[in-house]
């Protein structure tokens, strides 16, 4: 595929701060891709498109080699002529590939509608390999159709209003990315803009208001773009990506996700499922945060951001895939641990297994069996179970009232309350 020498890029807001610890780590983690088996959709790409992906894989190989070379030289302080020549050559090749990547993604942004309609499979592969950091702000907005949203014009007015959630938001702000420079300190810019966005959303969606896990998602957005744009993206994610249902006070959607994930666990890792049950290690104990924060509280930011790239294009499916990939990768070790040992393993070992190679995690995620039709069937099955539970609660309430009250009748106010709750849930 021929790439033009020049390209006029649209104006993009500079990101507030990079989520990665250094520019080299950012480039390495964002643009790295496995030089092994491609993800499933690659089989349907044209020869030119496969050539482009091969070029990106070569860039990733050079990035990894360059990173290892630098670590080796820094650790041993050896400065042999051969290592310097090798490093210089790799860096030269890398710079050309980086330039090609920049031009490619600039073209994608400028020709967005065409890419979404006519080059969807290639776009999906490129996103799975990681969106370059400097393009994330605009690409995320384009992926969720958050550009030019009318709600953006309301943002400044919302900040002038008071929200009943303000105290709760203030309390939790310091707990959101507490080690990240952008959010450190009570008077930091990060904490200020995070409060603004969370407060504004609590005013436009009073049913949800504020939920602590959502602050991590907004925090990541603020690392990439100004607060008005982050607000618009978050509104879109809540509306179109199932997040609003996850963060409702009832958290009914979280229950559904866990129910679906448990089915995948029983089907694909039956022995591990039996072990979890024998140790009373509930699925919700380790997976709730995966769905509520999209792995942002599990992995270091360079890895979590790669998962988030894919989420922006493919939705919650990637959470199921990554979660199952983690269990498959760690099954042997988990089988040897009791409940406390597994809890510690999930907290201390699993988060850092893919620090140096997030592409390995993405590759394993797309080796996981995921059947959308089965997930839809499970959704209906779960709704039927919950409806039956609600009906049983109503019957119990009716029976209790009948026994407790005089023969005049039952407490119909209670019946009405339960009926309303049932109708809200089923709607």
Buried (B, 14 or more C-beta within 10 A) or exposed (E): EEEEEEBEBEEBEEBBBBBBBEEEBBBBBBBBBBEEEBBEBBEEBEEEBBEBBEBBBBBBBBBBBBBEBEEEBEEEEEEEEEBEEBBEEBBEBBEEBBEBBBBBBBBBBEEBEEBBEEBEBBBBBBBBBBBBBBBBBBBBBBBBEBBEBEBBEBBEEBBEEEBEBBEBBBEBBBEBBEEBEBBEEEEBBBBEBBBBBBBBBBBBBEEBBBBBBBBBBBBBBBBBBBBBBBBBBBBBBBEEBBBBBBBBEEBBBBBBBBBBBBBBBEEBBEEBBEBBEEBEBBBBBBBBBBBBBBBBBBBBBBBBBBBBBBBBBBBBBBBBBBBBBBBBBBEEEBBEBEBEBBBEBBEEEBBEBBBBBBBBBBBBBBEBEBEEEBBEEBBEBBBEEBEEEBEEEBEEBBEEBEEEEEEEEBBEEBBEEBEEBBEEBEE
